[in-house]
Amino acid sequence: MQADNTQFFTVLAPVPLTEPFSWDRLSEIVGAGKTELLGREPAAQTQYVESMRGLKGTWKSVDDFILVKHFGWTQRNAASTYPSPNCGAATAPTAVWEAHRPPEYDESTFVRLSDNDYPYWVEDGIRHHVLWSGRHLSEVEVDAELGRALGPGHDVMWFENKGDRKSIKRLHHVQVFSRRKLC
């Protein structure tokens, strides 16, 4: 049975966006903890919604897709048959992909920084990443991982979505913005 991924179809910004976020505006929003004000460019939001619908039709859950793409798990067919309401005969198998944990995976040491596939609308020169981890990281650990991954030549800010803003609840991750340091 497929997980219900309808929470992915909501527009993230409370008001329509008309321009990308500057570094200063991002800093204000993240600093004030008002990350619900962030959102994607309208065309990117449409692409995001369409992609989530596609994932819902082909993956057991969005979490499974993320585990394969970013955590390096293997992909396997989770085909199954379900009893038919007509006399108990089995229906045709459903082809749905699921993630399979490789034996060498160690959640205590797994950390990966990747570009956000569907970034918030930010000005040129600002990058939106996601820091994925197999376990919850402290603020000190997040800062250390970002320093290691991005190096000293970057300004960095990050936050963790909370509650209903966290579209992928099972997997630990934080939203990261970076830019090359200005002189």
SERO-4910 file (N, C-alpha, C, O; in steps of 0.05 Angstrom, whole numbers):
BEGIN
 pado doro    nc1    nc2    nc3   cac1   cac2   cac3    cc1    cc2    cc3    oc1    oc2    oc3
  Met    A     17    -24      0      0      0      0     18     25      0     37     26     15
  Gln    A     11     44    -16     27     69    -18     21     88      5     -1     89     15
  Ala    A     42    102     13     39    122     34     24    146     22     26    151     -2
  Asp    A     10    160     38     -5    184     29     15    207     30     24    216     51
  Asn    A     20    218      6     39    240      4     26    266     -2     38    284    -13
  Thr    A      0    269      4    -14    293     -3     -3    318     10     -7    340      0
  Gln    A     11    316     32     22    339     45     42    354     27     49    377     32
  Phe    A     52    341      6     72    353    -12     59    373    -31     73    388    -44
  Phe    A     33    373    -34     20    388    -54     11    416    -45     -2    430    -60
  Thr    A     19    424    -21     11    450    -12     32    470    -21     56    464    -24
  Val    A     24    494    -26     42    516    -33     56    525     -8     42    530     12
  Leu    A     82    527     -8     96    533     16     94    562     25     92    567     49
  Ala    A     95    580      7     94    608     15     65    617     20     47    609      5
  Pro    A     60    632     42     33    640     49     21    661     29     -3    664     27
  Val    A     38    675     15     29    694     -5     45    689    -31     68    679    -29
  Pro    A     34    695    -54     48    691    -79     74    707    -79     75    730    -71
  Leu    A     95    694    -88    121    708    -89    125    723   -115    116    713   -136
  Thr    A    137    746   -114    141    762   -138    170    767   -144    177    776   -166
  Glu    A    188    760   -125    216    763   -130    232    743   -112    222    734    -92
  Pro    A    257    737   -121    273    719   -105    281    731    -78    282    756    -75
  Phe    A    288    714    -59    297    723    -33    327    731    -35    343    716    -46
  Ser    A    333    754    -24    361    763    -22    374    749      3    360    738     19
  Trp    A    400    751      5    414    740     28    404    754     54    399    741     74
  Asp    A    402    780     53    393    795     77    364    787     85    359    783    108
  Arg    A    347    784     65    319    776     72    318    747     83    304    742    102
  Leu    A    334    729     71    336    702     82    345    702    111    334    688    128
  Ser    A    365    719    116    376    721    143    355    731    162    354    721    185
  Glu    A    339    750    154    318    760    172    297    738    178    290    734    201
  Ile    A    289    724    157    268    704    159    278    681    177    264    672    195
  Val    A    302    671    170    313    648    185    318    656    214    312    642    233
  Gly    A    330    680    218    336    690    245    312    693    262    313    689    286
  Ala    A    290    701    250    265    705    265    249    679    268    228    679    281
  Gly    A    258    658    255    243    632    256    217    633    241    199    617    247
  Lys    A    215    650    221    191    652    205    195    639    177    188    651    157
  Thr    A    205    615    178    212    601    153    187    594    136    189    586    113
  Glu    A    163    596    148    139    592    132    135    613    110    119    609     92
  Leu    A    151    635    112    149    656     91    165    648     66    162    660     45
  Leu    A    182    628     68    198    619     45    181    603     26    162    590     33
  Gly    A    189    604      1    175    589    -20    190    588    -45    212    599    -48
  Arg    A    179    573    -64    192    570    -90    180    589   -111    158    600   -107
  Glu    A    196    594   -131    186    609   -154    161    594   -164    161    569   -164
  Pro    A    140    608   -173    115    594   -181    119    571   -200    107    550   -196
  Ala    A    136    574   -221    140    552   -240    154    528   -226    148    505   -232
  Ala    A    173    534   -208    187    513   -193    168    498   -174    170    474   -170
  Gln    A    149    513   -162    129    500   -145    111    481   -161    105    459   -151
  Thr    A    104    489   -185     88    472   -202    103    446   -209     92    424   -208
  Gln    A    129    450   -216    145    426   -222    148    408   -198    147    384   -200
  Tyr    A    151    420   -174    153    404   -149    128    387   -145    130    364   -139
  Val    A    105    400   -148     79    386   -144     77    363   -164     69    341   -156
  Glu    A     83    368   -189     82    347   -209    101    324   -203     94    301   -207
  Ser    A    125    331   -195    144    310   -188    135    293   -164    138    268   -164
  Met    A    124    306   -144    114    291   -121     91    272   -129     89    250   -118
  Arg    A     74    281   -147     52    264   -156     64    239   -171     54    217   -167
  Gly    A     85    244   -187     98    222   -201    111    202   -182    109    178   -185
  Leu    A    124    213   -161    136    195   -141    115    179   -127    119    155   -121
  Lys    A     93    192   -120     72    177   -106     62    153   -122     54    133   -111
  Gly    A     63    156   -149     53    134   -165     73    112   -170     66     90   -178
  Thr    A     99    117   -165    119     97   -171    136     88   -148    151     68   -150
  Trp    A    134    101   -125    149     94   -101    131     88    -78    109     99    -76
  Lys    A    139     70    -61    124     63    -37    119     88    -20     97     91     -9
  Ser    A    139    105    -19    137    131     -5    158    149    -15    178    140    -28
  Val    A    156    175    -11    176    194    -18    201    189     -2    224    192    -12
  Asp    A    198    180     23    221    173     39    238    151     25    263    153     25
  Asp    A    225    131     13    239    110     -1    256    122    -24    279    114    -28
  Phe    A    244    140    -39    258    153    -61    283    167    -50    305    165    -62
  Ile    A    280    183    -29    302    198    -17    324    179     -7    348    185    -10
  Leu    A    316    157      6    336    138     15    353    127     -7    377    123     -4
  Val    A    341    122    -30    356    112    -53    374    135    -65    397    131    -70
  Lys    A    362    158    -70    376    180    -83    398    192    -66    421    196    -76
  His    A    393    197    -40    412    212    -24    427    195     -3    449    202      5
  Phe    A    415    173      5    428    157     26    443    132     14    456    118     28
  Gly    A    440    128    -12    454    106    -25    442     79    -21    456     59    -26
  Trp    A    417     77    -13    404     51    -10    398     40    -37    397     55    -57
  Thr    A    394     14    -39    387      2    -65    357      3    -69    341      6    -50
  Gln    A    349      2    -94    321      3   -102    312    -25   -109    326    -39   -123
  Arg    A    288    -32   -100    277    -58   -108    247    -56   -112    234    -38   -102
  Asn    A    237    -74   -128    209    -74   -135    193    -85   -111    199   -107   -102
  Ala    A    174    -70   -102    157    -79    -80    131    -89    -90    110    -84    -78
  Ala    A    131   -102   -113    106   -112   -125     92   -131   -106    105   -147    -92
  Ser    A     66   -129   -105     50   -146    -88     23   -149   -101     15   -134   -119
  Thr    A      9   -169    -92    -18   -173   -101    -37   -169    -78    -31   -174    -55
  Tyr    A    -61   -158    -85    -81   -153    -65   -106   -168    -71   -113   -171    -95
  Pro    A   -120   -178    -51   -145   -193    -57   -165   -175    -70   -168   -152    -63
  Ser    A   -179   -186    -90   -199   -172   -104   -225   -172    -87   -230   -192    -73
  Pro    A   -241   -151    -88   -266   -151    -74   -285   -171    -86   -306   -178    -74
  Asn    A   -279   -181   -110   -296   -200   -124   -287   -229   -118   -268   -238   -132
  Cys    A   -298   -242   -100   -293   -270    -94   -264   -276    -85   -256   -299    -86
  Gly    A   -250   -256    -76   -223   -261    -65   -202   -267    -85   -179   -273    -77
  Ala    A   -207   -265   -111   -186   -270   -131   -165   -247   -129   -172   -224   -124
  Ala    A   -140   -254   -134   -119   -234   -132   -120   -216   -156   -126   -224   -178
  Thr    A   -115   -191   -151   -113   -171   -173    -85   -172   -184    -67   -186   -173
  Ala    A    -80   -157   -205    -53   -156   -217    -34   -143   -198    -41   -126   -182
  Pro    A     -9   -152   -199     11   -140   -181     14   -110   -186     10   -101   -209
  Thr    A     21    -95   -166     26    -67   -169     56    -63   -168     70    -74   -151
  Ala    A     67    -48   -187     96    -43   -188    102    -17   -174     95      5   -183
  Val    A    114    -20   -151    121      3   -135    150     -1   -125    156    -23   -114
  Trp    A    166     19   -128    194     16   -118    195     23    -88    180     39    -78
  Glu    A    214      9    -75    220     15    -47    250     15    -43    265      4    -59
  Ala    A    259     27    -21    287     27    -14    294      2      2    278     -7     18
  His    A    318     -7     -3    328    -31     11    355    -23     24    373    -15     10
  Arg    A    356    -26     50    380    -18     65    404    -36     59    402    -60     62
  Pro    A    426    -25     49    450    -41     44    463    -49     70    462    -34     90
  Pro    A    476    -72     71    488    -81     97    509    -62    108    513    -61    132
  Glu    A    523    -48     90    545    -31     99    535     -3    109    552     12    119
  Tyr    A    510      3    106    499     29    114    501     32    145    492     14    160
  Asp    A    513     54    154    515     59    182    503     86    188    514    107    182
  Glu    A    478     86    199    464    111    203    478    130    223    474    154    222
  Ser    A    495    119    240    509    136    260    530    154    247    538    174    258
  Thr    A    540    146    223    561    162    210    553    174    183    568    189    172
  Phe    A    529    168    174    520    178    148    513    207    149    495    215    165
  Val    A    526    224    133    519    252    130    526    260    101    547    253     91
  Arg    A    507    274     88    512    282     60    499    309     55    476    314     63
  Leu    A    514    327     42    503    353     34    498    351      4    515    343    -12
  Ser    A    473    358     -4    466    357    -33    451    382    -39    438    395    -22
  Asp    A    451    389    -65    435    412    -74    406    404    -71    398    381    -75
  Asn    A    389    423    -63    360    418    -61    349    415    -89    353    432   -106
  Asp    A    335    393    -94    323    388   -120    302    409   -127    298    414   -151
  Tyr    A    289    420   -107    268    440   -111    273    463    -93    259    467    -73
  Pro    A    293    479    -99    301    500    -81    281    523    -78    265    528    -96
  Tyr    A    283    536    -55    268    561    -51    279    581    -71    301    579    -81
  Trp    A    262    601    -77    269    622    -97    289    642    -84    281    658    -68
  Val    A    314    639    -92    335    656    -81    350    670   -103    350    661   -126
  Glu    A    363    692    -97    378    708   -117    401    691   -127    411    673   -114
  Asp    A    411    699   -151    434    687   -162    457    689   -143    460    710   -129
  Gly    A    474    669   -141    497    669   -123    491    656    -96    509    651    -81
  Ile    A    465    651    -91    457    637    -66    449    608    -74    434    605    -93
  Arg    A    459    589    -59    452    561    -64    435    551    -41    439    557    -18
  His    A    416    534    -48    399    521    -28    406    491    -28    402    477    -49
  His    A    416    481     -6    424    453     -3    406    440     18    389    453     31
  Val    A    410    414     20    398    398     42    421    382     54    436    369     40
  Leu    A    423    383     81    443    366     95    427    343    106    410    346    124
  Trp    A    432    319     95    418    294    103    436    280    123    460    280    122
  Ser    A    423    267    142    438    251    162    422    227    171    397    227    171
  Gly    A    436    206    177    423    181    187    413    183    215    399    166    225
  Arg    A    420    205    229    411    209    256    408    239    261    418    256    245
  His    A    395    247    282    392    275    289    419    286    296    434    274    312
  Leu    A    426    310    285    451    323    291    447    347    309    427    361    306
  Ser    A    465    352    327    464    376    344    472    400    327    482    397    304
  Glu    A    466    424    337    474    448    322    504    449    317    513    457    296
  Val    A    520    441    337    549    440    334    557    421    312    575    427    296
  Glu    A    544    398    311    550    378    290    542    388    262    557    384    243
  Val    A    519    401    260    511    413    234    531    433    225    540    433    202
  Asp    A    539    452    243    558    472    235    585    460    226    597    468    207
  Ala    A    594    439    241    619    426    234    617    412    206    635    414    190
  Glu    A    595    398    201    591    385    176    590    405    153    602    400    131
  Leu    A    576    427    157    575    447    136    602    460    131    609    466    108
  Gly    A    617    465    152    644    476    149    662    457    133    677    466    116
  Arg    A    659    432    139    675    411    125    667    410     96    684    409     78
  Ala    A    641    409     91    631    405     63    635    430     46    641    427     22
  Leu    A    631    454     57    632    478     41    658    493     42    665    508     24
  Gly    A    673    489     64    698    503     67    695    530     78    673    540     82
  Pro    A    718    543     84    717    569     98    708    593     81    703    614     91
  Gly    A    707    589     55    701    612     37    672    617     32    664    629     12
  His    A    654    608     51    625    611     47    612    623     71    619    617     94
  Asp    A    592    639     66    573    647     86    551    625     86    543    616     65
  Val    A    542    617    110    523    595    112    502    602    133    508    614    153
  Met    A    477    594    127    456    595    147    439    570    142    437    560    120
  Trp    A    427    560    164    411    536    161    388    535    181    389    550    201
  Phe    A    369    518    176    347    514    195    335    487    190    338    475    168
  Glu    A    320    477    209    305    452    206    276    459    206    265    472    224
  Asn    A    262    450    185    233    454    185    220    439    208    230    417    216
  Lys    A    199    449    218    185    437    240    157    429    232    145    441    214
  Gly    A    146    410    246    118    402    243    109    397    215    122    382    200
  Asp    A     87    410    207     75    406    181     92    418    158     86    413    135
  Arg    A    112    434    165    130    445    144    151    424    136    165    428    116
  Lys    A    154    403    152    174    383    146    162    362    129    148    344    139
  Ser    A    167    364    103    153    346     84    164    317     86    149    298     80
  Ile    A    188    313     93    200    287     96    206    283    126    227    291    135
  Lys    A    187    272    140    188    271    170    207    249    180    219    253    202
  Arg    A    209    227    166    224    204    177    254    207    175    269    195    190
  Leu    A    263    224    156    292    226    151    302    253    161    291    274    156
  His    A    324    251    176    336    276    188    349    292    166    365    283    150
  His    A    341    318    165    353    336    146    348    365    154    329    371    168
  Val    A    366    383    145    363    411    150    366    426    123    380    417    105
  Gln    A    353    449    121    355    466     98    379    485    102    383    496    123
  Val    A    395    488     81    420    503     82    421    523     59    415    516     36
  Phe    A    428    547     65    434    568     45    463    575     47    474    578     69
  Ser    A    476    578     24    504    585     24    510    605      1    495    606    -19
  Arg    A    531    620      4    541    637    -17    571    641    -12    580    638     11
  Arg    A    585    647    -33    614    653    -29    616    678    -13    601    697    -16
  Lys    A    635    678      6    639    702     22    646    726      5    662    724    -14
  Leu    A    634    748     12    641    773     -1    667    784     10    673    779     34
  Cys    A    682    798     -5    709    808      3    708    824     28    729    834     37
***
